[in-house]
Amino acid sequence: MTEELAERVAVATPAETAYAAVADLRRMARWSPECFAIWVTARDGGRPSRFVGWNRRGPFLWFTTARVVVAEPGREFAFDVSAFGQPVARWGYRFAPARGGCEVTEYWHDRRNRAAMVLGRIFTGKVASARPAANRDGMRQTLARLKDDLERH
């Protein structure tokens, strides 16, 4: 399995504002090159705690389920992803104050077992060894779109 992958971007907005945008899960479909919809299935204190992510890459279409595991406003937002009961990954965002705004770090920690790797190949069209590179590319696109969205508003 791959260790944690991370990409960073400086954003001209406070960490609390960037966190609030990311924690509003429905906005992810605007930024991600794979995720095109999010359906929040459970809330805790008004905040999303479980959700389904709908994803597409070329002709491949799949969904994952996720559970929010870290929700520290202005600091970190993370969720564990599974597919058909198999662990897939932890996706997260860390926010740190920086000159003129904040630094946003998106990270991915691979949690796939053998079954999840087989399912991933079937549903995403990517062999397990290609997923880290695909995710790194997607993270760069997501962060660039997030930056553009936050700095335009």
N, C-alpha and C positions, 0 to 999 in steps of 0.2 A: 504494500500500500504506500501511497505517496504521503509524505509529511505535509504539514500545512503549507498551502500556497497563499500568497498575499500580494495584492496590488494596492497602491496608494495614489491619492490625488489631493492636491490642495484646493480648497474651495473657499471663496470669499463670502462666507456666511458663518455665524457662530455654530459651535458644535451642537448646541441644543436644537437649533433649527434643522441642521442636517439629520440629526437623530430622529426628530419628529417626522421628517419626510420619509426616511427609511422604515420607520415603525408603522407608517400608514401603508400596510402591505399592498393594497390595491395599486399603488403608484409604481410598484416594481415592473409591471407590464410595460410601462413607458420607457424604462431604461434597459431592461434585459433583452439580449438578442434571442434568448430561448423561451423565457416565460412570457406567455401572452395573456394570462388571466390568473387571478387569485380568488378563491372562494373561502372566506373566513367561516369556519364551522363551529368555533367556540370562542368565548370571550371570558376574560377574568378582570373584573373591575372596569369593564368598558373597553379594555385593550384586547386585541387579538391574542389568543393563546394557542389555537390550532387552526390549520388551514390546509387547503388543497391547492397545489400549484399546477397549472396546465402549461405544458411546454411543447415547443415545436422546433425541429431542426430539419430543414429541407422537407422531405416527404414523411418524416417520422413525427409521430404525435404520442405524447405520454403524459401521465399525471403522477404526482408524488404527494404524500401527506407530510405535514410538518408540525412540529410542536415548538413553540417559543420557549427557549431555555435560559436566555439572558435578556433582561429588559432594564437597563440602567440608563435612564435619560441623560443624554449628553455624553455618555461614555461608551456603551456597547449595546448592540442588539444582535442576538444570534438565535438560530433555530436548527433543530435536528430534523433531517429529512429521511424518510423511508419510502419504500415502494413494495407493495404487496407484503408488508410486515417485515421486510428485510432492511437493515440499516444501510443508508447510502452515504450521508455526509453531514457535517455541521457546516452551515453557511453563517457568516457573521460579518458585522461591521463594527469597527472601533472608531471612536471620534476623539481627537485630541486638539486642544486649542493650538493655534499657530498664528503667526503674525498675519494680520489681515483677514483672519477667519479661522479655519480649522483644517486639519488633515483627516481625510476619511480613508480608512483601510478596510478593504473587503478581503475576507479570507475564506478558504475552503479547506476543510480537514476531511480527508477520505476515510469513510467508515465502512466501506463495502466489504462484505464477505463474498465467498465464491458464488453463491446464489444471486446476490445482487449484481455481481459482475456479468453473469450470464444474462440476467434480465435486462441490464443496461445495454448490452449488445443488441438484444432483440428489439427493444423499444426505442433506443436513441440512435442506433446505427453506428455507434462508436465502440470499438474494442476497448477493453478496460485500460490498456496502456495508453490509448489516445485521449482519454478523458481529461487528464491533467492539463494538457496543452489546449484542448478545446475550452476548458473552464478558464484558464488564464486569459485567453483571447476574449472570452465573454466578460470576464471581470473588467478588463481594460475598456471594453465598449460600454459596460454598465456604468462604470465610474465617470467616463467622459460625458455620458448622457445625463447622469445625476448632476455633475458639475454644471453643465449647460443649463439644466432645468432650474437649479437653485440660484444660479447667478443671474438668470433672466428675470426672476421674480423678486 
